[in-house]
């Protein structure tokens, strides 16, 4: 039964309805994190099935975080475009809660196969996501969970593949924190108009478009600069190429998002996705350089 006051005839056609319902899982960031995890695990030397399992674990955890986010934010998300499935009555709150719980259970169970250390890292990442959903997304500290969680992605993949975290991997912590913070602010920028209409005090709404754009670009450029500066001199041409390509894609996304003004939420969202892809490429290239240089075993 549709929500009160809504014309049942306004429900979208079935193909669009399915797409709108799938948005509960936040598919782009979820699948990107999962694919990046699988790629890093393979780079660390994991067997194909183990790399895929770790990638699936990360994807399921991201599904859980995304479903909980839509459930918690439903009262503020009505009327957004693209539509949020819980807010628009396309998915019942109880179903969204069940999806979040089931996805978390699957993700953590798959992570546990690689041992307690991998499970702890997975649980920490999930906990940061839930902290964002339940409280921090509506505060000036909305950038903090992703800034801490992003470095956990390569750590999760590497520990899951090898059972240990080699020392050189620690250089990814400041790189990942700058990248995570920048992406979080960029995500708020992409949603800025919707947040203003919903009177949601996101970090971008609090800072204002200009200051948020500057901080977002500065953090991502700092991450890229740190990645290049710390790249081993012995890195192969292939590693340099992957890193450079990621950096270029990231730069294109930054420019596009900064230039996307009010009323261009679709363009801003696409630009943010380009940034996320560039960040993933930058990280994979950096890790490939470590393996090629013999600093870590792959």
N, C-alpha and C positions, 0 to 999 in steps of 0.2 A: 504494500500500500504506500503511495507516495506521501511525502510530508504534507502536512496541512497547508492549504492555500496554494499548492502547486498543481498546475494542470497536467494530468497524466500524459496528454498528447505532446507535451514539451520534452518528454524523454527522448534522447538522441537515438538515431537508428542503431541497429544492433552492432555493426562493425565499429562505429564510433563509441558505442557503449562499452564494448570489451576493452578498447584502447583506454578509455577513461577509467575503467575499473583497475586496469593494470598499473595506473599511475600510483596506486596505493603503495606499490613496491619501490617507487623511485628508481625505475629501471636503469636509467643512464649511469648515475654514480654507482649503483649497486653492481652492475655488470662490469663497469670500468675497473672498480676496485678488485672484483673477482678475477678478471683477466690479467690485471697487473700482478696480483698475488701468484697466479699460476705461472706467469712468465718468469717472475723472480725465483720461484721455487725450482723451476726447470733450470734456470741459470745457476742455482746453487747446487745442482746435481741430482735433484729428486727424479725418481722414475716418473714416467708420464702419468700413470694412474695416481700417484701421490700428489703430483703437481695439480692435477685436475681436482682431486679431493680437497686440497687446501684452497684452491680457487673457489670451489663450490661452498666451502665453509664460510669464506669471507663474503660471498654473495648472499648466502642465507642470513648472516648476521646483519648485513646492510639492509636486506628486505625487512628484517625485524625492526630496525631503527626507523626505516622509512614508514612502515605501517603505524608504529606508535606515534610518529610525528604527525601524521594525518589525523589520527584519532584524537590526540591532545589538542591540536590546533583547529579542529572542526568548527567550533563556535566563531572563529575569526576568519575562516577561509571561504565562507559562502560568497559566491559570485565571482570568484577568481577565474582567470583564464591563463593557461588551460585549467579546466575544472578539477577540484580536489574531490575524490570519490566519496569520502565520508561526509564532507560538508554539503555535498549536493544530493545526498540520499541515495547514491548509487551502490553503496556498500554500507551495511548496518554496522554500528559501532562494535557490537559483540563479535561480528565476523572479523573486523579489523583487529580487535584485541586477540582473537584466537590465532589469526595469521601471524601477528607479532610474536606470540608465545611459541607457536610451532616452529617458525623460522629460526628463532633463537635456539631452541632445543636441537634442531637439526644441525645448525652451524657449530654449536659448541660440542656436540657429539662427534662431528667429523673432525674437529680440531683436536679433540682428546685422543684420537687414534695416534697422533704424533707425540703424545706424552704430556705430562703435567705442565711443563714450561710453555708449550704451545697453547694449552688450554688457558693458562693464566693470562697470556698476552691477548688471546681472543676475548676473554671475559673483560679484561681492562678496556679494550677497544669498544666492546658493546656497552660497558658501563658509561664511557664517555659520551657515546651516542645517546644513551637514555638520559644522561644529565642535560644534554643539549635539548632534547625533546621536552622534558618535564619542567625545566626551569630556565636554563641559560639562553635559549633561543630568543627570549623576550627581554634580554638585558644587554648592557654594554659589553658583557663578557661572552657574547655569542661566538666570537672567534676562537675562544680558548680551547673548547673540546676538540675541534678539528686540528688546531695547532699541535696539540699533544698526541692526537690519535694518528695523524698521517705518518709520522716516523714509525709507528707500530706496524704499519702494513708491510714494509720490507723486513722488519724484525720478525714478524709472525711467519712470513714466507720462508725466511732463512732458517729460523729455529725449527720450523715444522719440517723442513727438508733435511737438515743436518743435525739437529739436536743441540746446536750451539750458536752463539753470536760472536763472530770474530771481531777483534778490536777495531780494525779499520772501518767496520760498519757504523761505529759510533759517530763518524763524521756526518752521517746522514741525519743525525738528530737536529742540529741547527738548520740544515737545509730544509728538512721536512717541516720544522716548526714555522719557518718563514713562509714556506709554500702553503701549509695548512691554514695559517692565519690569513694569508692573502686570498686564498680561495674562499674562505668563509666570508670575508668582507665582500668579495666579488659576488658571492651568492646572494648576500643581502642587497647589494646594488641591483642585481637582476630582478629582485622582488620588491624593489623600493616603492614603486607606485601602488602595488597591491597592499603592501604593508601600511602605507599612509592611509589608504582608503579604509583599511581594517583597524586603523589606529594601533597598529602593532609597533612597539618601540624597539625595532631592530637596531643593530649597531650602525647601519647606514643611515637610518632615519635619525638617530641620535647625533651622528657626526655631520649630517648634511651630505648631499651628493658630491660636492667638490672635494671636501676633506676625506670622505670615504674612498673616493676614486684615487686620490693621491696616496693614501695609506695602503690601499689594495695593490696598486701598481708598484709602489716602493717595496713592499714585502715580497712580491713575486720576483721582481728584478733582483732583490738581494739573494733570494734562493738560487736563481740562475747564476748569479755571479759567484756565489760560494761553490756551486757545483763545478763551474769551470776552473776556478782557482785551485780547488782540491783534486782535480782530475790528475791521476798519476801521469808523469811524463812518458812512461813506457806504454801508455794506452794504445791499443791498435787503432788503425784507421777506421775500422768498423765501429768501435766504441765512440770515437770522436764524431763520426757521422751521425750515429743515433742520438748522441747528446746534443749535437748542433741542431739536428732536425727538431728535437723536442724543444730546444730553446727558441727556435724560430717560430714554431707553432704557438708556443706560449706567448711570445711577443705579439704575434698577430691577434691572439685572443685578447690580450691586455688592451691594445689599441682599439679593437672593435668594441669592447665593453665600455671603455672610458668614453668613446664617441657616441655610444647609444644613449640618446637623451630620453626625456620623459615621453611616455606614450609608445615606446619601442621595446616593450617587455620581451617580445618574441626574439628580436634581434639581440637583446642583452642576454637572454637565456642561452641562445646559440653561441654567443661569444664566450660565455662562462664555460660551456661545454668544450669549446676549443682550448681554453686555458687548462682545463682539467686534463685533456688529452696531451697537451704539451708538457704538463708537469709529470705525467706518467712516463712519457718518452724520455724526459730529462733524467728521471730517476733510474730507469732501466739502463740507459746509456752509461750513467755513472757507475752502476754496479757491474756492468759488462767490462768497463775499464779496470775495475778492481780485479776481476777474474782474469782478464787478459794479462794483467801485469804480475800475476802470481801473488798478489797481496792477500787474497782469500782463495780458498780451494773451491772450484766449481765442478 
